[in-house]
Amino acid sequence: MLTGMQIGIIGGDARQLEVIQKCSELDATVVLIGFDNLQNGFSGISKTELTAEALKDLDAVILPAVGTDDQGRVDSLFSSQEMYLTEELMAALPKQATVFTGMAKPYLRSLCANADIVLVELLDRDDVAIYNSIPTAEGAIMMAIQNSDITIHGSSCMVLGFGRTGFTLARTLHGMGAHVKVGIHRPEYYARAHEMGLSPFYTSELISHASKTDFVFNTIPSLIITPQVIANLPHRALIIDLASKPGGTDFRFAEKRGVKAMLAPGLPGIVAPKTAGRIMADTITRIMMQQAKDKEE
Ligand code: NAP
């Protein structure tokens, strides 16, 4: 339980509703900041504005998946007012407080470092990335279905990268009856992909594997789908780039060549906000309960 813990939830989107509910179920005292338009009445939860006074007794601050922008702005789907996290506000937090976010920009990292506050970036964690790979894979496949006139079953799919997202996606496509080629760069990944009945190849030889591909799913966060690769893809191919911005595709050349390419960021929050919120909520509360236990010992 989180009895006695004070948690400030600042801004966010539908995912935060799951976090609010879970923290409240675990008996934490929850303060919502930047939720003035939220209709969903959670009982026993107060709303306030972003001030030093509101932060001064908190044990944890929960920010949206993208914590702040480069100027410290915190987005909220539930408020039309602009909110900024500043050095001054951060200094008001107790030193033992923890700040949670999905992924922090340098601004938030230095704000926390300067105030000597622990920052937890949830999307950095293996467990969260693996859970998130499920809605990501489902969202990527949804996009492939919506933007093509063939079935996944029987199609020729290429998955680039065999990390947390690539692994789940390749296995799901294989389960749907697709022929799945996997672009890897380590022998142990090659062996695993082979064991799973997939067709692995080394990305150093990507160009020669590009032909006869219907769908390319990229999870490698660096330029991998180069003009040479695109030139070797059939015109019918669809590229769905999942890697963080700017993705791993030369989008300018893809457009010029007439190959459809789409950057698809933030799929868990788009296709399954409730599940994505639950993943965040479970992880945050688990970390907080462990922190409370450590303090007791
Ligand atoms: P990950 O586990 O690090 O997977 C990336 C994989 O690519 C790693 O296994 C890495 O190998 C491999 N790789 C890097 N360069 C390569 C190359 N030249 N050839 C072959 N493989 C290469 O990361 P992830 O969690 O799967 O996430 C992948 C990307 O998707 C990230 O940019 C992430 O931000 C993004 N993402 C997007 C969404 C969305 O909704 N669009 C959702 C989740 C994640 P090593 O193991 O050797 O490093």
Boltz pocket constraint, residues with backbone or C-beta under 6 A from the ligand:
constraints:
  - pocket:
      binder: B
      contacts: [[A, 129], [A, 132], [A, 133], [A, 136], [A, 160], [A, 161], [A, 162], [A, 163], [A, 164], [A, 165], [A, 166], [A, 183], [A, 184], [A, 185], [A, 186], [A, 203], [A, 218], [A, 219], [A, 220], [A, 221], [A, 224], [A, 241], [A, 242], [A, 243], [A, 244], [A, 264], [A, 265], [A, 266], [A, 267], [A, 268]]
      max_distance: 6.0
